[in-house]
Amino acid sequence: MPVYYEWTSAKKSRSKHNCPSFEVTSYPLKANVITMKEHSSNSIIDQINKWSSGFEEVDPLLRFEQMNLEEDIGALEVEKIEGVNYSKAWSTRRVSILNKYTTGEKLTIVSSYLPGGEKALIRQVSNLNEKVKHRLEQLDDFDESSVRKTMGLSQQEFVTNINMLNDEIKKAWESEQRVKAFKIGIQCSKLLSDISVMQFYPSKFILITDILDTFGNLVFDRLREKSFGLNNNKTVHNIDSKTVPESAKETCQNWMYKMASIRELLPRLYMEMALLKCCVFTNREEIKPAITRLTTMIRGIGNPLVAAYLRIYLCHTASKLLGNESEAFFYNNLKEFLHEYQQIFQTPIRKKYEMQLLTQDKYLNLYVPAVDWLLFGTLNSNKCKNSLFDELLQQCEQMDNNELFLCCLVSAFDSMCVIKRAPKILDMIHSHADKMVMINEVLASLGEHLCKADNYRQNASESLIQTWWKIASGMKSTNHFLQVLEPWLQFACTHLSTQHVNVILRGTIRYMIKCGKPADEFSGNFQFVIKRMLKSIPDVEELFLMDAFMPLVELVQTSNARTLMAKAVLSIFFSRYTSVQIEDPIVISSLMRLCCILHDSINAVTVEDESKICGELINKFIQAVSYQDDLERQLNFYVECRSSFIKLDAVLITLVHAVNALSVRANTARGKWLQRACAAYCFVTVPSLHCTLTKTQLYLLSGQVALLNNCIGQAEANFKALIGLIPDIPDYILEDGQKKPTHVKVGGILSDFLSTLLLLPDNVDGNCKAYILSGFIKTMERIHWKRTEPLYYTTLLHTLDLLCELTQETYAHHIESVLSNDKLYGSDSEFIDVLEKYSTNICQELLIVLKALGDNKETKKQYNLALELFWRVVRRGDLKERPMLSLAANLWMLSQKIQDSNNKIAKAIMSALQKDNNPHVRQLLQKLDEGVKNT
């Protein structure tokens, strides 16, 4: 048992003491500078995708495109000519087609080279004559009996089989089976005559033409190798046929003869297009006449869908070979397409797509990629786009069933061209609105162009909106109506007044009620409309002042749809709201309604991240609302929020902070009752929280604010509640999915709390002196912390600091309106005796801790604690008293006995003492010197 020392606090004057100091390299207020090396070429999303791509399953339609991307870039050898990059444009459209045109129907593939099909016979040949003879025999053997039809394939299985054929054509080529590779190409091109699943035809076209490109590249590479050797950098653009040897020319002509021997027209055309680039080895001048001839030959294809995509491939091949010189062929093929345009609407064609349960609008959409590609090249060929647009628009106006071409025209031309002719286009649509099945596509595209108009005359904008609304309000499909509403509503928001926008919103509500279907079926479309309107309107607050906006938002009734809608509206509102505060009562009421929807969606199965997002949005709302100087109304708002958002701890925490801030603002005499009401609000609200540590922090803050406002009773109540929670604080809390220790935060809270108790006056009517502090000390006696934990003995040291300061005649700091204990007791001896008794007990407890640390061989902790206690004895204890002088000497000798390697603190302390002229300090130094000599 350690020797008993009675503590006596020194009465200090406010003169400056010499304090120990030493050089340090880090300190709590030092800013941590983190240098991050950024790569300008890669965004953070690119980096994430780089590491996550290996764990993601690739879309089967995109897998084929990704596998051949690098090969295509190298093999196509497309150069950017005069600002037009056809390779990039084709790649973009290819990915778009693969994503858009999918199917759930069963597919069929016909080939001899899939598992279970024809087995290739490999025969060793000794000379060139036998080799040629063998290849001719292989070509003759290609008959229908060897072909195998595989039916009932899903989309993914179909793509897998296509990939197998692509691999097979490469393997056959590498194993010198050129004819087999040729036959695979023919069989693949024949698949494009099958329109049994029209919805998938555009994607099938992309997949098959990639195989044909592969075959064409293999032939081209072989001819280039025969002409110029293995290592050459020749491209299709710089090969001169005069430098090509005769043997290579003969081989090239042989491939052309093989291609010409194909009996069926469609595979012959596709194979000739695939091999067209090989003409550079014989005569480059043959390419343009060949493209012209192929343009005419496509007329022989009976089905307009097959013919349209054949023209795409022809123009794609021409763009690879001729660059900007190919643009005339785009225009020629567009004219050929328009010449055959009416075939699309003939009765036999309609029966075919109706048998597949396709509506007319879905069937016409299959042509959009084809017409889009033809228009893309045509636009590049014509430098005067305005005159071209007028010509095509006039031609379109004179056509029957012009909606497909009109839709593609509006999409293909730039916004400036379309905006100038918007009234004419809208009149064309209006005159044929009852017959158009693609009216939604045309109107949506036109609306997108109008949204890009920087400045449009108000009168013209009103006229356009009126005409558009006449068309849109008569649309039968609600999905189509909402699709059209999205861009046109944005146009109204940016070019018309809020009254016009409100009228459109009212009409939308009437349309949705009239359609007879619940709005929940279209909740996704509604979200797009609302989001776009919120992002485009100049002043987002004006939306909530419209009488039709909130009814439109609340048209959806299911909980999930309403929650998503509320979350979208609040997120965009707070991202765009520029003012610091929200003061309009109508806006506040509307936002409150949306926040309540979010809060009510939270239940026992809601994930933590979802609750966190909802809490953040509601917190932004609470922090933004302001009633200026009407503090009572502000408090009533916080009371309403507490009752409305009781499930979210994050919101309750924000409310406590907001009410404490409000309490500080109410600093006038007539605001005294409001300060007490705010203190009561916080005291009642904090127990609703789940986290004990958070409750402790808020009790401390609320008590400090109450003390600042001279609400002593409320401050005491908060501090009592804080003390009662200390034993329940867990050692670890869960933050961001990780267990984190609480001792650092608890130490900070208790240190702050003890500092506050210096200002808190006692209840003079009570029997116990230093009532709150005595309760804290008793709590420390029954706490679950181990004595050797730094948190425990550090708190004891801080308590000892407070007790010593409480014995002083004048405290170090005060609150102006609060009568602290130095004025209240006036250094009353009874009060001082109570404090000295507590100090003695704590000192004794610290000595017990020192012994326990020594028994546990924790010398570093023991050394630091001995020095900490020694410094407090020297600076806060009365060294005139013999027990205090002995205690200081013994603590110093203990620290020197331990001889910790890190003794710079001891040196700093000793240096400070040697500079002190206090006689009692000098006496202590003399005693320490004697103790050192005796040892």
C-alpha positions, 0 to 999 in steps of 0.5 A: 500500500503506498504511503498516505499523503494529504493534499494541500493546494497552493494559493496562486497569484496570476503571475507567469510561471516558467513551464517546461518546453522542448522542441517537437516535430508534430503537434495537434494544430499542425496541418497535415499536407498530403501530396497526391499524384494525379494522372491527367489522362485517367479520371477516377472513374477510369481507375475504378473501372480498371480494377473492377473490370476483371470482376464484371461479366461482359454483356454477351453482345458487347463481348464480341465488339470488345474482343475485336476492338483493337484488331478493328482499329489496326485492320481497318486502317481508317484515317481521320480526313478533314475532320470526319472520323468514320471509324469512330462514328461506326464504332459508336453506332455499332455499340448503340445498335448492340445495346438497343436491339435485343430479343427474347425470341428463339434464334436459328443459325445455319452452318457446317462449322459448329459442333456437330456439323461438317468435319473438315478433311485435311489432306497433305499435298506435295505440290502447287497443282495438287494444292489448287486441285484440292481447294477446287474439290473443297469448293465443289463439296459445298452443298446443302447436305453438309449444312446443319441448322441449329434452332431454338437458340437464345440470344446469348447462345446465338452470340456464342455461336457467332463468336465460335464461327469467328474463331473458326475462320481464323483457325482455318486460315492459320491451318492453310484451309482458305476455302473453309474460311471462305465457306464460313464467310458465305454461310455467315452472310446467308444468315442475313437473309433470315428475318424470322426475328426482325427485332434482333436483325440490326444486332445480327447484322453487326455481329455477322459483318464483323466476321466478314470484316475479319475474313476480308482483313485476312485475305488483305493481309495475305496479299500484302505479305505476298506483295511486300513481305512480312514486315511492312507498313503498307496500308490500303491508302498507300499501296500502288498496284504497279509495285505488286508482283504478278503472283499476288495479283493472280492470287487476288483475281482468284479470290475475286473469281471465287466470290463471283462464283457464289450463286445467291445474290445476297452472299455474293454482294456481302463477300464482294464488299468484304473483299473490295479492299483487295482491288488495290493490289490489281487496280485501284481505279476499279473500286469506285465503279465497283461501288456504283455497280453494287449500289445498283445491284442491291435493287435486286434484294427483295426485302427492304430491311435486308436491302437497307442494311446491305447499303449500310455495309456498302457505305461503311466499306466505301468510307474505309477505302475512300475516306471523304471521297466516299460521301457521294456514294452515301448520297447515292445510296440514300436516294436509292433507299428513298426510291424504294421507300414505299416498299416498307409500307406494302401489305406483304411486308406488314403481314410479315412483321405482324406475324412476329407481333411487331407494331408498326412503330417498332418495325420502322425503328429497325430502319433508323440505324440504316437511314442515320448512317446514310444521312451521316455520310450525306451531310459530310458530302454537302457543304451547304447543309441548309440547302440540303435540309430544305431539299430533303424536307421538301421531298419528305413533305411530298412523300406518303408515310414520311414519318420514318424519314422525317424522324431521321432527318430531324435527328441527323441535322444539327440544332441550328438547321432544325430550329430555324425550320421548327414551325414548318416541321411542327406543322407537318407533324400536326397535319399528319398526327393522327396517322403517325406511329413514330410521332413521339420520336419526331417530337422528342427529337425536335424538342431536344434541338429546341432545348439547345436554342440560346435565345428564341423569341417569346412569341415564337416559343408560345406558338410552338408550345401551343401547337405542340400541346395540341399534338401531345394532348391527343397522343394515346400512349402515356409512355409516348406522351411522357417521352415527348413531355420531357424535352418540351417541358425543358424548352418551356422552362428555359424560354417561357414564363413560370405561368406557361410552365404551370399551365403545362403541368396542369394539363399533364395532371389532367392527361394522366387522370384522363388516361385511366391508368395509375401513375405508378406504372409510369413512375420512371418516366415521371422521374425523368420529367421532374429531374429535367425540369428541376435542372433546367428551370432558372430559379428552382424555388419558383417550381414550388410556388406553382400550384401544379408542381406538388400535385404532379409529384404526388401523382404516384401513390406507391411508397417506393415510387413516392420515395424515389420521386421525393429523393430525386426532387430534394437532391436536385433542389439542394444541388441547385439552390443558390440562396443560403436560407429558405424563407418562403412558407410555401416552399418550406411546406412543400419541402417538408412534405417531401422530407416526410415522404422520405422519412416514412419510407424508412423501416426495419429492413432499410439499409444503413446507406439508404437511411444515411442519404435520407438523413443528409437530405433532411438535414440540408432542409432543416439547416436551410430553413430560416424565419429570421428574427421570429425565433419562436416560430423557428423553435416551433419548426424544430419541434415539428421536425422532431415529431416528423423525423423521429426515426433518424438519429442524424436528423435529431442530432442536427436538430439539437445543434440547431436549437442550441444555436437558436438559444444563443441567438435569443440573448435579449431579456425577452428571450429568457423564456425561449432559452429555457425552452430551447434547453428543455427541447435538447434535454428531451430530444437527446435520450431518443438517440441510440448511440451512447457516445453521441448522447454524451457529447450532446448532453455536454454541449447542451449543458454548456449552452444552458450555462452560457445562457445562465440557465443553471438548472437546465445545465445541471440536468444535462451534466447529471445525465452525462455523468449517468451515461459514462459507465454505459459508453462502450469500448468500441463503436461501429463507424463505416462498417469498422469497429473503432475505439472510443477512448480518445473521444471519451477522454476529450469529452471528459476533459471538456466537461471538467473544464466546464465544471469550473464555471458551474455554480453550486446549489447553495441550498443543497447539503453537498458541496461541489455536487456535480463534481462529487457525483462524477468522482463517485461515478469514476469509482464504479466505472469499468475501466482498468486502473492501468488504462491511460484514459482512467489515470488521465481523467484522474489527473484532469480532475485533480487539476480542476479541484486545485483550480476550484480552491483558488480565490479567483478562477482563471475564466468566467461567464459574464452572467454566471456567478461561479463558486469563487464569488459564491463561496468566497474561499469558504473553508468548509468548501475548500476542505471538501475539495482538499479531501477529494484531491487527497483521495485522487492523489492516493488513487494515482499512487495506487495506479503507479504501483499497479503499473510497476507491478505490470512492468509497464515502465513507460506509462509509469514514468510518464504518470510519475512526471505528470503527477510530479509537475502537478504537485510542484505547480498546484500543490503547496510545497510549504507542507511537508507531505507535499514536498516529500511526495514531489521528491519521491515522485522525481526519484521514482522517475529517475529510478525507472530511467526511461530512454525518452527523458527529454520531458524530465530535462525540460521540467528540471530546466523550468524549475531551475529558472523558478525563484520560488524558495519552496521550489529551491528547497525541493531542488536541494532535496532532489540533489541530496537524494541523487547523491545518496543514491 
